[in-house]
Amino acid sequence: MNPASAPTRIAILVFPETSASVVFGMYDLFMSAGRDWGVIVDGKAGPTLMQPSIVSARAGAVTVGNAVPVSPQAVLAECPTPDIVCVPEVTIPPGEPLAGRFDAEIAWLRQCHAAGATLATACSGAILLAEAGLLDGREATTHWAWCEVMNQRYPAVKLHPQRALVVTGEGQRLVMAGGGTTWLDLTLYLIARHAGVEAAMQVARLNLIDWHAVGQQPFARLARSHQVEDAAIARCQAWIAEHYPEPSPVAAMARLSGLAERSFKRRFQLATGMSPLEYVHTLRLEEAKQMLESGSLPIEAIANEVGYEDAGFFSRLFRRKVSLTPAQYRKRFGAMRKALAAGA
């Protein structure tokens, strides 16, 4: 962006089912672009390159998560089409029906996209783009905890749960970040795209922002919640949670279920969304992650403890599922746990 040109207009959508941290965090970083680096370097503010505003479907203060009041600067019906619309996370439990709660917001998102705006979502905010039908046949990402629900509700969406940032659509005008603080990546990307890479780097350096280069998979919980609808499979899940190091866990679960092997595998897949072997692997890897975080046991010993005689196979599987090697995972999360424990 040429500093002499008009600032990029950004509308940050706010609704009760979101958090203040993302709304205000995005606002502050966008305002910082181009302006604050000069204050640090030579004591003089630079030009404003991005012009964010907070918008809402209804007039008046919006009380968001943790009872924080947010005062929108405009209502959707009176808001000119911005260059960018940012949608923060939707803080409702995964799987809870939307039941018309966001009809006004979804209609406005469709309208803005048709008028040429870029739509950018943080975390579970991607659910609104999916509801709008804008992600059908396109790649997408969202918070890892929402991926199973999105796959079920929107089978036409090509979901990439491991990625922290996905850019897609005509003119690359659909931009999605994964879970948690990947909204920082989203904000930096938008600054770089509309105000220049140097402006984005300055914001990152001023605010000590680290890019989520490995995506969100290292942070995700691999194992899914225990289901209760199929009693025979639930019994097997309860058993395997205590016996996953067993040498033949799938055969043992099939015997415990009292079902023929083919019927057992079919019902297990239907109940859990995973094959029995995949389910065992997720339990083993979750336990391995805990052991890597909290202790100093050698990786070969951890592999054996969770049921893998071949440490090489364990390491390759871990890398494929977690996006880090066991050693990299220990270095990253073990150090974090140690630092947190020291301050507790």
C-alpha positions in Angstrom: 0.0 0.0 0.0 1.2 3.5 -0.8 1.3 5.5 2.5 -0.4 8.4 0.6 -3.4 6.3 -0.3 -6.5 5.9 1.8 -6.2 3.4 4.7 -7.6 -0.1 4.2 -11.1 -0.2 5.8 -11.7 -3.1 8.1 -15.0 -4.1 9.8 -14.5 -6.3 12.9 -17.8 -8.1 13.5 -18.9 -8.4 17.1 -21.7 -10.5 18.6 -22.4 -11.9 22.1 -21.0 -15.3 21.4 -17.3 -14.1 21.1 -14.5 -12.8 23.2 -13.2 -9.3 23.7 -9.5 -10.4 23.4 -9.7 -11.2 19.7 -11.9 -8.2 18.8 -9.7 -5.6 20.7 -6.5 -7.5 19.8 -7.2 -7.3 16.1 -8.3 -3.7 16.4 -5.1 -2.6 18.2 -2.7 -4.4 15.8 -4.4 -3.0 12.7 -4.2 0.5 14.3 -0.5 -0.1 15.0 0.4 -0.9 11.4 2.5 1.9 9.9 1.9 4.2 13.0 3.8 2.8 16.0 7.1 1.8 14.6 8.0 5.4 14.0 7.2 6.3 17.6 9.8 3.7 18.7 12.4 4.5 16.1 12.4 8.4 16.0 9.6 9.5 18.3 7.2 10.3 15.6 4.1 8.4 14.6 3.9 7.1 11.0 0.9 7.1 8.7 -2.2 5.1 9.6 -2.3 2.3 7.1 -5.3 0.3 8.3 -8.6 1.8 9.6 -10.5 -0.8 11.7 -14.0 -0.3 13.1 -16.2 -2.6 15.3 -19.6 -3.4 13.9 -22.6 -5.2 15.1 -26.0 -6.4 13.8 -27.8 -4.4 16.5 -27.3 -0.9 18.0 -26.1 -0.4 21.5 -23.4 -2.1 23.6 -22.8 -5.8 23.1 -21.9 -7.9 26.1 -19.4 -10.6 24.9 -17.7 -13.4 26.7 -16.8 -13.0 30.4 -19.4 -10.1 30.6 -17.2 -7.6 28.8 -19.2 -4.7 27.2 -18.2 -3.7 23.7 -19.5 -0.5 22.0 -19.8 -1.0 18.3 -19.0 2.0 16.1 -21.6 1.1 13.4 -24.5 -1.3 12.8 -24.5 -3.6 9.8 -27.5 -1.9 8.1 -25.6 1.4 8.0 -22.1 0.2 7.4 -20.6 0.8 3.9 -19.0 -2.3 2.4 -15.5 -2.5 3.9 -12.3 -3.7 2.2 -12.1 -6.5 4.8 -14.5 -8.1 7.3 -13.0 -9.9 10.3 -15.1 -12.5 12.1 -13.8 -13.5 15.5 -14.4 -16.9 17.1 -17.9 -18.2 17.9 -17.8 -19.2 21.5 -20.5 -21.8 21.6 -19.8 -25.5 22.3 -19.0 -27.5 19.1 -22.1 -29.3 17.9 -24.6 -26.9 19.4 -27.1 -25.8 16.8 -26.8 -22.3 15.5 -30.6 -22.2 15.3 -30.9 -18.8 13.5 -28.7 -17.0 16.0 -26.5 -15.4 13.3 -28.9 -14.9 10.4 -28.3 -11.1 10.2 -24.5 -11.6 10.3 -24.5 -14.3 7.7 -26.7 -12.3 5.3 -24.3 -9.3 5.7 -21.3 -11.5 5.1 -22.8 -12.8 1.9 -23.6 -9.2 0.8 -20.0 -8.0 1.6 -18.4 -10.9 -0.2 -20.6 -10.3 -3.3 -19.5 -6.6 -3.3 -15.8 -7.6 -3.3 -14.8 -7.6 0.3 -12.3 -10.0 1.8 -13.8 -12.1 4.6 -11.3 -13.2 7.3 -12.2 -15.5 10.2 -10.5 -16.4 13.4 -10.8 -19.7 15.1 -14.4 -21.1 15.0 -15.6 -18.0 13.1 -15.2 -20.0 10.0 -18.5 -21.7 10.9 -20.3 -18.5 9.7 -18.7 -18.7 6.3 -19.7 -22.4 6.1 -23.3 -21.5 7.1 -23.3 -18.8 4.4 -22.4 -21.4 1.8 -19.2 -19.6 0.9 -16.9 -22.5 1.7 -18.6 -25.2 -0.4 -16.0 -27.0 -2.5 -13.2 -24.8 -1.0 -10.4 -25.4 1.4 -10.8 -24.2 5.0 -9.5 -24.4 8.5 -10.9 -23.7 12.0 -10.2 -24.5 15.6 -9.2 -28.1 15.9 -12.0 -28.8 18.3 -14.6 -27.8 15.7 -13.2 -29.9 12.8 -15.3 -33.0 13.5 -18.5 -31.0 13.7 -17.7 -29.0 10.5 -16.9 -32.2 8.6 -20.3 -33.6 9.6 -22.4 -30.4 9.0 -20.6 -29.2 5.9 -19.3 -32.2 3.9 -18.6 -30.1 0.8 -16.0 -28.1 2.7 -12.4 -29.4 2.3 -11.2 -29.0 5.9 -7.5 -28.8 6.8 -7.4 -29.1 10.6 -3.6 -29.1 10.8 -3.2 -25.7 9.1 -3.0 -22.4 11.0 -3.9 -20.3 7.9 -5.9 -21.0 4.7 -6.4 -18.5 1.9 -8.9 -19.5 -0.8 -11.7 -18.4 -3.0 -12.0 -16.1 -6.0 -9.4 -13.4 -5.7 -8.1 -15.1 -2.6 -10.9 -13.3 -0.6 -11.6 -15.9 2.0 -9.0 -16.1 4.7 -9.2 -18.4 7.7 -7.1 -18.9 10.8 -7.1 -22.0 13.0 -7.7 -22.0 16.7 -6.5 -19.9 19.6 -3.9 -17.3 19.0 -3.6 -18.0 15.3 -5.7 -14.9 14.9 -2.3 -13.2 15.3 -1.1 -14.9 12.1 -4.4 -13.8 10.4 -3.9 -10.2 11.4 -0.3 -10.1 10.3 -1.2 -11.7 7.0 -3.9 -9.1 6.3 -1.5 -6.3 7.2 1.2 -7.7 4.9 -1.3 -8.1 2.0 -2.8 -4.7 2.3 -0.1 -2.5 3.9 3.1 -4.3 2.9 5.4 -7.0 4.4 7.5 -4.4 6.1 4.5 -3.0 8.0 3.6 -6.5 9.1 7.1 -7.3 10.2 7.2 -4.1 12.3 4.0 -5.0 14.0 5.3 -8.5 14.8 8.5 -7.2 16.2 6.9 -4.5 18.3 4.5 -7.0 19.8 6.8 -10.1 20.0 4.5 -12.1 17.8 5.8 -15.5 16.6 4.4 -17.1 13.5 2.6 -20.5 14.0 4.9 -22.1 11.3 4.0 -25.7 12.3 0.3 -25.1 12.3 -2.1 -26.0 15.1 -1.7 -29.8 15.1 0.9 -29.9 17.9 -1.7 -28.2 20.2 -4.6 -30.4 19.2 -6.0 -33.2 21.3 -5.9 -36.3 19.1 -8.3 -38.5 21.1 -12.0 -37.7 20.8 -14.7 -37.6 23.5 -16.0 -41.0 24.8 -19.3 -41.8 23.1 -22.1 -43.6 25.0 -24.7 -44.3 22.3 -23.3 -47.8 21.4 -22.9 -49.6 24.7 -20.8 -52.5 23.3 -18.3 -50.0 21.8 -18.4 -47.8 24.9 -17.4 -50.8 26.9 -14.4 -51.4 24.6 -13.5 -47.7 24.8 -13.4 -47.9 28.6 -11.3 -51.0 28.5 -8.8 -49.7 25.9 -8.3 -46.5 27.8 -6.6 -48.6 30.5 -5.0 -51.3 28.2 -3.7 -49.5 25.0 -0.1 -50.8 25.5 -1.5 -54.4 24.9 0.2 -56.1 22.0 -3.0 -57.0 20.2 -5.5 -54.3 21.4 -7.9 -54.5 18.4 -8.4 -58.2 18.7 -8.9 -57.9 22.4 -11.6 -55.2 22.0 -13.4 -57.4 19.4 -13.5 -60.3 21.8 -14.7 -58.0 24.6 -17.5 -56.6 22.4 -18.9 -60.1 21.7 -19.3 -59.1 18.1 -17.9 -60.7 14.9 -14.7 -58.9 13.9 -16.2 -57.3 10.8 -19.3 -56.2 12.7 -17.1 -54.8 15.5 -15.0 -52.8 13.2 -18.0 -51.4 11.4 -19.8 -50.4 14.6 -16.6 -48.9 16.1 -16.1 -46.7 13.0 -19.7 -45.7 13.1 -19.6 -44.8 16.8 -16.3 -43.1 17.0 -15.5 -41.9 13.5 -12.2 -43.8 13.7 -11.1 -47.4 12.9 -10.2 -49.4 16.1 -6.5 -49.2 15.2 -6.6 -45.5 14.6 -8.3 -45.0 17.9 -5.6 -47.0 19.7 -2.9 -44.9 18.0 -4.6 -41.7 19.2 -4.7 -42.9 22.8 -1.1 -44.0 22.7 0.1 -40.8 21.2 -1.9 -38.7 23.7 -0.2 -40.6 26.5 3.2 -40.2 24.8 2.6 -36.4 24.6 1.9 -36.2 28.3 5.1 -38.3 29.1 7.2 -36.1 26.8 5.9 -32.9 28.5 6.3 -34.0 32.0 9.3 -36.2 32.3 12.8 -37.0 30.9 12.3 -40.7 30.0 14.1 -41.5 26.8 12.0 -41.5 23.6 12.6 -45.2 23.0 11.4 -46.0 26.5 8.2 -43.9 26.0 7.5 -45.7 22.8 7.7 -49.0 24.6 5.6 -47.7 27.5 2.7 -46.8 25.2 2.8 -50.0 23.2 5.4 -49.6 20.4 8.3 -51.9 20.3 9.7 -50.1 17.2 10.8 -46.7 18.3 11.4 -45.6 14.7 7.8 -46.4 13.8 6.6 -44.5 16.8 8.6 -41.5 15.9 7.3 -41.5 12.3 3.7 -41.9 13.4 4.1 -39.1 16.0 5.6 -36.8 13.4 2.7 -37.5 11.0 0.0 -37.0 13.5 1.4 -34.2 15.6 3.5 -32.3 13.0 6.6 -32.4 15.3 9.0 -35.1 16.1 8.9 -36.4 19.7 12.1 -34.6 20.5 10.7 -31.3 19.0 7.5 -31.8 21.0 9.4 -32.3 24.2 11.6 -29.2 23.6 8.6 -27.0 22.9 6.0 -28.2 25.4 8.2 -29.7 28.1 10.0 -26.4 28.5 6.6 -24.6 28.7 5.3 -27.0 31.4 8.6 -26.7 33.3 8.4 -22.9 33.3 4.8 -22.9 34.3 5.4 -25.4 37.1 8.3 -23.2 38.4 6.0 -20.2 38.7 3.1 -22.1 40.2 
